[in-house]
Amino acid sequence: MDKLIPIFSILFIIMSVSAHAFTAYIHAPAVLSNEDRGIITVISLNVTPGNGTIAVNGPDSVGSSTIQSAQEAVQYASYYTGINESRYNFDFYIANTTNVSGPSAGLAMTLLSISAIIQKPLLQNFTLTGTILPNGGVGLIGGVYDKIGAAKADNLGYVLVPSTSEGSFEYLLYYISQQAFGIKVIEVPNVSDAIPYTFGDSASSQKPLGLNLSDFLDNFTNLNVTAARTRCTLCNSGDFKNLTKFTFNMTSNEIKGITGNYSNVRSGMLSLLSQYEDISAKGYSYTAADLSFIEYLDAFVLANSENLTPSRAYNISSLTYSYCSSLTQPELTGSNYEFVLGGELRQSWALYTINQSEATIKSAQTTDDLVRALYTLGEANAWCNAANVMYNEASSIGGEPVSYSNSIINNATESVSEIKSSPALSQSMYGITAIQDYAQGNYGAAIYSSLYAKAGLLGAGNLSVSYLRNATISNISNSTSGIWPSEFANEAFFYLQEADNASSTSQKSGYLSEAYSAAILSSEFNKADQMLISSFIPGSSANSVKEFVTIEKQISQLYVMVFLIAILLAIILILLLVILLHRE
């Protein structure tokens, strides 16, 4: 940038004494509505002496947001170059499209304005997208996948996109697009950083985007944690380890199914999965399974994003729904209830998520929307698989059948009423599925889902480090009433130790937040399990229904007998009256 300052100074002097017009050109991408296809159009700008008029022409219609982007672009470009825009007219012309709407041409129009003002042509081997902010920052946009595909189709050399954090979905989308089309994607946070790529050939030295897995997934390089504690007895910890092993296999298979230009990512993911297996070996079964689950989601997206179309997305959704809706809960017992309820919970989450994904696919206007739907379908698929394993483990555990008592139903009623009274809770996935489970008579699952919903509002926030630590230790101290409280407590204990080994304040705070959230779940699930196990009624709900039907039949038969006896008595009474009258 320092090298460009003298150039801009000279050009500013030239502009100060020159009044002749100059036309600049730039390649800009657009997405054709409802076609999931991008195109490259050329935007030109002619700057002439005038009174500050800004016009956008070319398409049949131009949206107000595009006109506003042009105005903001001229305003920032004028500030950047030091001219008074009210002394010039700016005539934008957008070619090769019938209508334009949206703010994503903001960066392109800004650089185009700078080019026209300083009378220096832009390079013509790139395209770019992003909104323009008042401070010169570049804001996020949609349709990235289709726009990058269009750039490749037009044989452009690279694409400038807004900067985002490496752990975000947008960054994953950048990376997928770059790898899918084989074109370099370069992040720019602001106009100043974009300048070298638009007027000079700085892109040649820029490395392609890489996928730093430690930003997407937790990478525990210093795994100096002690073995997890045995916090509960007779809580089927062996069955829970089977669930964790299944999750590892599911994730490993999905990673190995990733095709295309992702060899480094595949090896990196398998390396992280091996690390999570080490965590499981130390007794942190749920923690390891949870980390593997998160890794599975990214693997699912990478494995299914190539040549993604609405029909393919619908097919994935349909297959997931058919599988998930076919799962049947085993009979609830006093020994297996945590696995039955855990399976019901995940099955409800999955079916809800599938419906949300299908709504996204139906309304999708770009491939970005389909990739987002793909991510949530990955969640649904993993939850369905987990539910199936839990149901199988519950069947193998067996035990004496139980049914819900009035106290359990009342507890579920209170929990769901609290969910309904809170807009934040009732609109969350956990709150919605809690209400649905309650309506279907799955009272235990409704209680469990309510706990997740309420725990989501009890985040660490701005709580101090010392409070988070003390509250975590307090909440996990007596979590011994079942496998879920025990596993959540061990997860909290795991992240407490990671916080102690953290190398930075932000990392330490992040781990303590994880520990606190897990500890809240541990304490709440402990209370719920204590209430459930002490309140179940012996005998299955199916048997209770049969008994109720039998009693109803017996009562009906009794009514018939009483009715017949009454008729018989009436007949006898009439006969007696007839006899008495005859004697008289």
Order of alpha helices (4+ residues) and beta strands (2+ residues): alpha-beta-beta-beta-beta-alpha-beta-beta-alpha-beta-beta-beta-alpha-beta-alpha-beta-alpha-alpha-alpha-alpha-alpha-alpha-alpha-alpha-beta-alpha-alpha-alpha-alpha-alpha-alpha-alpha-beta-alpha
